[in-house]
Amino acid sequence: MSVRSCLTVREAAARIGVGPWTIRKLEMEGRIPPARRDPLSRYRVYDDADIARIRAAIAEMGQVAG
């Protein structure tokens, strides 16, 4: 998948229904792998597989907390 067809952290967060900081925190805590970066802007970019991993990590957190 090309970087152009990927989402930024803000776009990915909006699609999932969380804030961008939630995704960054999941990455910092090691719950999801580090995001790929756009070679020009260095922004984090996410594809559909990344979105699925983020959703799974959030769901897992909910199960652990509940």
N, CA and C of each residue as an Amber inpcrd file, in Angstrom:
protein
   198
   0.8490000  -1.1750000   0.0000000   0.0000000   0.0000000   0.0000000
   0.8920000   1.2350000   0.0000000   0.5830000   2.1670000  -0.8470000
   1.4100000   3.3650000  -0.9230000   1.1140000   4.2820000   0.2560000
   2.0680000   5.1180000   0.5780000   1.9020000   6.0530000   1.6910000
   0.7380000   6.9880000   1.4090000   0.5210000   7.3330000   0.1580000
  -0.5640000   8.2460000  -0.2010000  -1.9440000   7.6800000   0.1610000
  -2.0990000   6.3570000   0.1570000  -3.3960000   5.7550000   0.4700000
  -3.5370000   5.4530000   1.9540000  -2.5870000   5.8640000   2.7470000
  -2.6260000   5.6430000   4.1950000  -3.2180000   6.8510000   4.9000000
  -3.5480000   6.6460000   6.1630000  -4.1270000   7.6910000   6.9920000
  -3.0840000   8.2620000   7.9440000  -3.2210000   9.5340000   8.2740000
  -2.3890000  10.1310000   9.3170000  -2.9170000   9.6770000  10.6700000
  -2.1920000   9.9690000  11.7220000  -2.6270000   9.5750000  13.0610000
  -3.9720000  10.2200000  13.3920000  -4.1720000  11.4370000  12.9810000
  -5.4470000  12.1310000  13.2440000  -6.5940000  11.4550000  12.4910000
  -6.3560000  11.1100000  11.2260000  -7.3820000  10.4530000  10.4230000
  -7.6860000   9.0470000  10.9470000  -6.6300000   8.3230000  11.3210000
  -6.8140000   6.9690000  11.8600000  -7.5990000   7.0300000  13.1670000
  -7.2520000   7.9690000  14.0210000  -7.9450000   8.1120000  15.2990000
  -9.4260000   8.4290000  15.0840000  -9.7160000   9.3060000  14.1420000
 -11.1120000   9.6490000  13.8500000 -11.8720000   8.4280000  13.3450000
 -11.2440000   7.6240000  12.5130000 -11.8950000   6.4230000  11.9840000
 -12.2080000   5.4290000  13.1130000 -11.3050000   5.3290000  14.0870000
 -11.4650000   4.3760000  15.1850000 -12.3880000   4.9340000  16.2720000
 -12.4150000   6.2500000  16.4120000 -13.2410000   6.8710000  17.4430000
 -12.4970000   7.1650000  18.7260000 -11.1880000   7.4040000  18.5990000
 -10.3580000   7.7800000  19.7490000  -9.5870000   9.0430000  19.3890000
  -8.8700000   9.5820000  20.3420000  -8.0190000  10.7290000  20.0610000
  -6.6570000  10.2770000  19.5420000  -5.9640000  11.1470000  18.8080000
  -4.6390000  10.8020000  18.2990000  -3.6720000  10.3860000  19.4080000
  -3.8030000  11.0000000  20.5770000  -2.8930000  10.6730000  21.6700000
  -3.0300000   9.2130000  22.0800000  -4.2320000   8.6540000  21.9700000
  -4.4430000   7.2460000  22.3270000  -3.5620000   6.3450000  21.4620000
  -3.5150000   6.6220000  20.1740000  -2.6930000   5.8140000  19.2660000
  -1.2140000   5.9980000  19.5950000  -0.8030000   7.2260000  19.8280000
   0.6090000   7.4740000  20.1730000   0.9760000   6.7490000  21.4680000
   0.0650000   6.7740000  22.4470000   0.3260000   6.1190000  23.7310000
   0.4340000   4.6050000  23.5590000  -0.4380000   4.0150000  22.7530000
  -0.3610000   2.5730000  22.4920000   0.9980000   2.2140000  21.8990000
   1.4890000   3.0560000  21.0170000   2.7970000   2.8190000  20.4070000
   3.9130000   2.9520000  21.4460000   3.8550000   3.9870000  22.2660000
   4.8980000   4.1960000  23.2770000   4.9260000   3.0690000  24.3000000
   3.7530000   2.5150000  24.6100000   3.6700000   1.4240000  25.5890000
   4.0120000   0.0670000  24.9800000   4.2160000   0.0220000  23.6720000
   4.5630000  -1.2280000  23.0100000   3.3700000  -2.1280000  22.7270000
   2.1660000  -1.5960000  22.8370000   0.9620000  -2.3930000  22.5730000
   0.7130000  -2.5730000  21.0780000   1.2380000  -1.6530000  20.2680000
   1.1980000  -1.7770000  18.8090000   2.6050000  -1.4900000  18.2930000
   2.9540000  -2.0260000  17.1290000   4.2880000  -1.7540000  16.5870000
   4.4260000  -0.2850000  16.1830000   5.6450000   0.2280000  16.1480000
   5.8390000   1.6080000  15.7050000   5.2650000   1.8100000  14.3020000
   4.6310000   2.9500000  14.1150000   4.0180000   3.2610000  12.8260000
   5.0840000   3.5450000  11.7720000   4.7140000   3.2270000  10.5330000
   5.5810000   3.6600000   9.4240000   5.5020000   5.1770000   9.3390000
   6.4770000   5.7650000   8.7120000   6.5160000   7.2220000   8.5810000
   6.5300000   7.6130000   7.1090000   5.8140000   8.6820000   6.8030000
   5.8670000   9.2450000   5.4660000   7.2880000   9.7440000   5.2430000
   7.9120000   9.3840000   4.1130000   9.3160000   9.7590000   3.9160000
   9.5540000  11.2640000   3.8110000   8.5580000  12.0120000   3.4020000
   8.7420000  13.4560000   3.2700000   8.3500000  14.2160000   4.5330000
   7.1720000  13.9460000   5.0430000   6.6740000  14.7030000   6.1980000
   7.1080000  14.1040000   7.5310000   7.4600000  12.8200000   7.5300000
   7.7960000  12.0460000   8.7270000   6.5810000  11.8220000   9.6230000
   5.3650000  12.1290000   9.1200000   4.1390000  11.8350000   9.8710000
   3.9550000  10.3310000   9.9700000   3.3600000   9.8790000  11.0590000
   2.9630000   8.4750000  11.1650000   1.8790000   8.2170000  10.1230000
   1.9140000   7.0380000   9.5040000   0.8780000   6.6690000   8.5360000
   0.3730000   5.2630000   8.8510000  -0.9170000   5.0550000   8.6350000
  -1.5870000   3.8150000   8.9950000  -2.4180000   3.3060000   7.8350000
  -2.3680000   1.9850000   7.6090000  -3.2170000   1.3690000   6.5910000
  -4.3020000   0.5510000   7.2890000  -5.0990000  -0.1780000   6.5320000
  -6.2080000  -0.9340000   7.1110000  -5.7420000  -1.9830000   8.1180000
  -4.6270000  -2.6330000   7.8460000  -4.1000000  -3.6340000   8.7830000
  -3.6840000  -2.9690000  10.1010000  -3.0900000  -1.7840000  10.0150000
  -2.7130000  -1.0510000  11.2230000  -3.9500000  -0.6810000  12.0340000
  -5.0030000  -0.2450000  11.3490000  -6.2480000   0.1260000  12.0250000
  -6.7990000  -1.0830000  12.7790000  -6.7650000  -2.2420000  12.1400000
  -7.2560000  -3.4690000  12.7940000  -6.4290000  -3.7860000  14.0370000
  -5.1010000  -3.6270000  13.9640000  -4.2420000  -3.8880000  15.1300000
  -4.5370000  -2.9070000  16.2610000  -4.7620000  -1.6540000  15.9020000
  -5.0550000  -0.6420000  16.9270000  -6.3840000  -0.9640000  17.6030000
  -7.3960000  -1.3050000  16.7990000  -8.6980000  -1.6680000  17.3800000
  -8.5680000  -2.8670000  18.3150000  -7.7800000  -3.8580000  17.9220000
  -7.5800000  -5.0470000  18.7560000  -6.8920000  -4.6700000  20.0650000
  -5.8990000  -3.7930000  19.9990000  -5.1890000  -3.3640000  21.2050000
  -6.1180000  -2.6190000  22.1410000  -6.9810000  -1.7750000  21.5890000
  -7.9420000  -1.0270000  22.4140000  -8.9370000  -1.9920000  23.0480000
  -9.4160000  -2.9620000  22.2750000 -10.3530000  -3.9490000  22.8070000
  -9.7160000  -4.7610000  23.9210000  -8.4640000  -5.1360000  23.7350000
  -7.7460000  -5.8920000  24.7520000  -7.6020000  -5.0840000  26.0360000
  -7.3190000  -3.8070000  25.9030000  -7.2070000  -2.9430000  27.0790000
  -8.5280000  -2.9030000  27.8320000  -9.6310000  -2.8420000  27.0880000
 -10.9460000  -2.8190000  27.7140000 -11.2480000  -4.0970000  28.4660000
 -10.8150000  -5.2180000  27.9310000 -11.0490000  -6.5120000  28.5810000
 -10.2130000  -6.6280000  29.8460000  -8.9880000  -6.1090000  29.7960000
  -8.1060000  -6.1780000  30.9590000  -8.6310000  -5.2550000  32.0570000
  -9.0660000  -4.0450000  31.6580000  -9.5320000  -3.0680000  32.6470000
 -10.8870000  -3.4430000  33.2460000 -11.7150000  -4.1420000  32.4530000
 -13.0680000  -4.4470000  32.9130000 -13.0920000  -5.6740000  33.6990000
